[in-house]
Protein backbone atom coordinates (compact mmCIF):
# COMPACT_ATOMS: atom_id res chain seq x y z
CA UNK A 1 0.00 0.00 0.00
CA UNK A 2 1.48 3.31 -1.03
CA UNK A 3 0.80 5.87 1.70
CA UNK A 4 2.19 8.76 -0.31
CA UNK A 5 -0.77 8.66 -2.70
CA UNK A 6 -3.25 8.94 0.20
CA UNK A 7 -1.36 11.82 1.80
CA UNK A 8 -1.06 13.64 -1.55
CA UNK A 9 -4.78 13.16 -2.23
CA UNK A 10 -5.63 14.70 1.14
CA UNK A 11 -3.27 17.60 0.51
CA UNK A 12 -4.86 18.19 -2.92
CA UNK A 13 -8.33 18.14 -1.36
CA UNK A 14 -7.26 20.84 1.09
CA UNK A 15 -5.75 22.96 -1.69
CA UNK A 16 -8.97 22.67 -3.73
CA UNK A 17 -10.97 23.88 -0.73
CA UNK A 18 -8.53 26.74 -0.27
CA UNK A 19 -9.29 27.90 -3.81
CA UNK A 20 -12.72 28.94 -2.56
CA UNK A 21 -11.10 31.69 -0.44
CA UNK A 22 -8.77 34.56 -1.21
CA UNK A 23 -5.03 34.42 -1.89
CA UNK A 24 -4.06 34.57 1.82
CA UNK A 25 -6.30 31.60 2.64
CA UNK A 26 -4.81 29.65 -0.27
CA UNK A 27 -1.25 30.33 0.92
CA UNK A 28 -2.09 29.39 4.52
CA UNK A 29 -3.77 26.14 3.45
CA UNK A 30 -0.85 25.31 1.14
CA UNK A 31 1.62 25.69 4.02
CA UNK A 32 -0.68 23.68 6.29
CA UNK A 33 -1.07 20.88 3.72
CA UNK A 34 2.69 20.64 3.28
CA UNK A 35 3.37 20.66 7.03
CA UNK A 36 0.80 18.03 7.87
CA UNK A 37 2.06 15.47 5.33
CA UNK A 38 4.11 13.48 7.86
CA UNK A 39 1.48 13.74 10.57
CA UNK A 40 -1.19 12.36 8.26
CA UNK A 41 1.09 9.46 7.32
CA UNK A 42 1.61 8.58 10.98
CA UNK A 43 -2.12 8.81 11.72
CA UNK A 44 -2.89 6.52 8.79
CA UNK A 45 -0.31 4.07 10.09
CA UNK A 46 -1.99 4.20 13.53
CA UNK A 47 -5.35 3.43 11.90
CA UNK A 48 -3.87 0.50 9.95
CA UNK A 49 -2.27 -0.88 13.11
CA UNK A 50 -5.60 -0.71 14.93
CA UNK A 51 -7.29 -2.46 12.01
CA UNK A 52 -4.65 -5.21 12.11
CA UNK A 53 -5.23 -5.71 15.84
CA UNK A 54 -8.98 -5.98 15.33
CA UNK A 55 -8.52 -8.49 12.52
CA UNK A 56 -6.09 -10.52 14.61
CA UNK A 57 -8.65 -10.86 17.39
CA UNK A 58 -11.01 -12.55 14.92
CA UNK A 59 -8.48 -14.98 13.45
CA UNK A 60 -8.33 -18.39 15.12
CA UNK A 61 -4.94 -19.48 13.81
CA UNK A 62 -2.72 -16.44 13.43
CA UNK A 63 -2.50 -12.69 13.48
CA UNK A 64 -2.08 -9.76 11.12
CA UNK A 65 1.02 -7.60 11.41
CA UNK A 66 1.61 -4.20 9.84
CA UNK A 67 5.11 -4.01 8.43
CA UNK A 68 6.60 -0.85 7.01
CA UNK A 69 9.12 -0.78 4.16
CA UNK A 70 10.29 2.77 3.61
CA UNK A 71 7.07 4.68 4.13
CA UNK A 72 4.73 2.05 2.74
CA UNK A 73 2.88 -0.25 5.16
CA UNK A 74 1.94 -3.80 4.30
CA UNK A 75 -0.45 -6.23 6.00
CA UNK A 76 1.16 -9.63 6.64
CA UNK A 77 -0.65 -12.71 7.94
CA UNK A 78 1.47 -14.55 10.51
CA UNK A 79 0.19 -18.06 11.25
CA UNK A 80 0.41 -19.10 14.87
CA UNK A 81 2.72 -21.94 15.60
CA UNK A 82 0.76 -25.10 16.21
CA UNK A 83 0.65 -26.19 19.81
CA UNK A 84 3.01 -29.03 20.43
CA UNK A 85 1.03 -32.19 20.65
CA UNK A 86 2.25 -35.18 22.52
CA UNK A 87 0.73 -38.54 22.93
CA UNK A 88 2.34 -41.08 25.17
CA UNK A 89 3.46 -44.17 23.35
CA UNK A 90 0.88 -46.88 23.43
CA UNK A 91 2.13 -49.65 25.66
CA UNK A 92 0.50 -52.56 27.36
CA UNK A 93 0.45 -52.78 31.14
CA UNK A 94 3.16 -55.42 31.12
CA UNK A 95 5.44 -53.01 29.19
CA UNK A 96 5.23 -50.22 31.76
CA UNK A 97 7.93 -49.72 34.34
CA UNK A 98 7.89 -47.98 37.69
CA UNK A 99 10.63 -45.80 39.02
CA UNK A 100 11.11 -44.10 42.35
CA UNK A 101 12.33 -40.57 41.99
CA UNK A 102 13.44 -38.35 44.83
CA UNK A 103 13.09 -34.64 44.12
CA UNK A 104 13.60 -31.49 46.11
CA UNK A 105 10.20 -30.23 47.28
CA UNK A 106 10.60 -26.98 45.33
CA UNK A 107 11.24 -28.88 42.08
CA UNK A 108 8.25 -31.14 42.74
CA UNK A 109 6.06 -28.07 43.24
CA UNK A 110 7.36 -26.53 40.00
CA UNK A 111 6.63 -29.73 38.08
CA UNK A 112 3.11 -29.89 39.51
CA UNK A 113 2.51 -26.26 38.51
CA UNK A 114 3.83 -26.84 34.99
CA UNK A 115 1.68 -29.95 34.56
CA UNK A 116 -1.40 -28.14 35.85
CA UNK A 117 -0.75 -25.21 33.49
CA UNK A 118 -0.67 -27.62 30.54
CA UNK A 119 -3.70 -29.56 31.78
CA UNK A 120 -1.93 -32.89 32.09
CA UNK A 121 -1.04 -35.17 34.96
CA UNK A 122 2.36 -34.97 36.61
CA UNK A 123 3.13 -38.45 35.27
CA UNK A 124 2.27 -37.47 31.68
CA UNK A 125 4.27 -34.24 32.02
CA UNK A 126 7.32 -36.15 33.28
CA UNK A 127 7.04 -38.83 30.58
CA UNK A 128 6.87 -36.15 27.89
CA UNK A 129 9.81 -34.20 29.35
CA UNK A 130 11.94 -37.32 29.70
CA UNK A 131 11.04 -38.53 26.20
CA UNK A 132 12.13 -35.20 24.74
CA UNK A 133 15.36 -35.26 26.71
CA UNK A 134 16.26 -38.81 25.66
CA UNK A 135 15.18 -38.55 22.02
CA UNK A 136 16.32 -34.97 21.51
CA UNK A 137 12.90 -34.19 20.05
CA UNK A 138 12.30 -31.11 22.13
CA UNK A 139 13.99 -27.96 23.12
CA UNK A 140 15.02 -26.95 26.61
CA UNK A 141 15.68 -23.38 25.61
CA UNK A 142 14.72 -20.86 22.97
CA UNK A 143 13.89 -22.01 19.47
CA UNK A 144 14.22 -19.86 16.40
CA UNK A 145 11.73 -19.98 13.52
CA UNK A 146 12.45 -17.35 10.91
CA UNK A 147 12.73 -14.03 12.71
CA UNK A 148 10.83 -15.16 15.81
CA UNK A 149 12.34 -16.59 18.96
CA UNK A 150 10.20 -18.63 21.30
CA UNK A 151 11.12 -20.33 24.50
CA UNK A 152 11.53 -19.63 28.17
CA UNK A 153 13.83 -17.57 30.27
CA UNK A 154 14.82 -17.47 33.90
CA UNK A 155 16.22 -14.40 35.63
Order of alpha helices (4+ residues) and beta strands (2+ residues): alpha-alpha-alpha-beta-beta-alpha-alpha-beta-beta
